[in-house]
Amino acid sequence: MSDSIAQSEPWDRQPGEPNLWYSRFERYRLAGPSRSLLGTLNSEMLEKGLPRKAKVPGAWNRACERWHWRERAEGWDEHERHKAQIVRARDVEEMNRRHIQEAQALQNKALQRLKALAVEDLSAADVLRYFMEATKLERSARGEPETIEERRLTGKNGALLFSFEDAVTAELELQEWQNDRLQPPSGDALPEGNPQVP
């Protein structure tokens, strides 16, 4: 097929499809995902100034089946959804790019203002607040949590201190212990009938 001839889509007019039925299919297709044959028929009747029908005539049902209206219309719906997803992804990407530029511009303004401040004009509370915000920003930029939580658990002998670092250390020790248990003694194969499993 040459590049100058566009490949036909399922919702395009099919070879041998009569013009009248294709125009009715177009009305059906453009009605959207909630479309129905009866609704399409009554839309045509209304346009012609004729009374609504309560039932779909057999010729309409036969044309729908012969020319695969449902499948073709659903193909159109999927095509439109895909186009909308592409547009949305492009819009989100553009929004993110714009927000990054705006954030950087605001950061530059804030840094200019901070550099213009004389240290002696800052109160102790201001210095502490700037320090805390800078620490949070650095931790975030390094992919670390802003705060480290400490949980107090109560055991038989009173309160136990257990921090996030304790949990990480315990997890690493547990993994090492499990790995040691899975290793055969002194590099030998496991004895038959005596598998070492955790």
N, C-alpha and C positions, 0 to 999 in steps of 0.2 A: 504494500500500500504506500502510495507516495505521501510526502509530508504535506502536500497541498490539500489532500482530502482528509478531513477530520474523521476520526474514528467515531462511529455512531454509539450513542449511549442507550441503555435499555429503555429509557423514557422517551427517546426519539421515535418518530414514526417508523414503524416496522415495514419491511418489504411486503407489499400486497395489502397493507392495512388501509381500508377506505378512509377518505378524508373526513367524512361525517363522524365515524367512530373514533378516529384519532382526536378530533376536536372535543368529543365527549370525554375521551380519556384525559385530555389536558385539563378539562374542568374538574374531573375527578382527582387528578394528581395534585392540582393546585389547591384543593380543599384542605390539604394538610393531613397529619396523622390521624385525626378523628373522622376522616372522610367515610362516606358510605355511598353505595350505589343509589339508594333511595334519595338521599340528600342531593346527589348530583343530578338525578332525574328531575327532582322537584325544583332545583335551581334553574334548569333549562325550561321547565314548564312556566315558572314565574316570569322568566325573561320573555317568553312568548305570550304572556298574558293568559295562560291556560290554567285550569284548576289543578291543584296538587293531586298527586296519585298516592294511594295507600299501599300499593304493591309495585314491585319492579317487574316490568314486562319481560317475557322470556327472551326476546331479542337482546335486551340489555345484559341479561345473565349470560347468554351465549357469547356475546362480544367480549364480556369481561373475562370469561374463561379462555376463549380462543386466543385473545391478545394479551393474556397474562397481566391484566391491569393491576392486580394487588401486588404482585412481585415487582413490577416496573415502578409502581408508585412508592413502594417501600425502598427500592433502590434509590429513588430520587430523595426520599426522606434522609437516608443514610448519607448520601452525597451532600445534602444541605447541612446536616449535623457536622460532618467532617469539615466543611468550609467554615462553619461557625467556630469550631474548635481551633482552627488555624488562625482565624482573625482574633479570637480571644487570647490565644497564646502570644500573638504578636503584640496585642494591646498591653498585656501584662508585662511583657519584656520591655516595651517602651515606657510604661509607667515606672518599672523598677529602675531603668536607666535614668529617667527624669528625677526620681526621688534620690538616687545616689548623687546626682549632680547638685541637687538642692541641699542635701545633707552636707556635702563637701563645702559648698559655698557658706553655709551657716557655720560650719566648723572653722573655716578660715576667718570669718568675722569674729567669732568668739575668741579665737587665738589672738587676733590683732588687739582685741579689747583687753584680754588678759595680759598681754605683753606691755600694754600701755599703763597698766596699774602699777603704782608704786607699792612695794611690799609693806611699807610703814602705814599705808592707808587701809590695809586689810585688818579686820578684827581677827582674833584667834578663832572664832567660830567660822569665819569665811575661809581661813586657811585650812581648817579641819575639813570643812565641807568640800573644798576643791581637792584636797588630798584623797578623801574617800571616793569622790566621783572619778578621779584619775585612776585610782586603784581598780575600781569596778571596770572601767574602760579597758585597762591593760589586761585584766583577767579575761574579759570577754574576747578581746582580740587574740589572746593566746588559746582560746577554746576551753578555758577553765570556768568552773562555777563562780558566781560572784561571792557566794558565802560558803563556808564549810560548816555543816550542821553537826551538832553534838547531841546524842541522845542519852538520856539517863535511864538505865534499866535497874530494876530492883531485884536483887538476888537474896540468897539466904543470909549473907553477911552485910546487907545494906545496899547502898546505891553503887551501881557500876557505871563507869564512864566508858562510852563507846562512840568514837568519832567515825567520820567517813573514811579517814585513812586507816583506822582499825579494821573496818569492813573490807577494804581493798587488800590489806595485808592478810587477813584471815582467808579471803578467797584465794589468794596466791598460794598460801600454805596448804589449803585444802587440795588445790589442783596438784601441787607437788607431791603431797601424800598419796593421792590417787594414782599418779603416774608411777611412783615408787612401788605401789602394790601391784601394778600391772606388769612390771618388769620381772622376767624370770630370775631366779637367784644366780648370781655371778655369771650372767650372760648366757647360761645354758637354756636349752629348750624346756618348756614346761613339761613336767612328768605326765605321762598318759593317765587319764582318769583323775587328775588332781589339778584342775584348772584354777588359777588364781584370778578371781573376779572380785570386784568391789562389792 
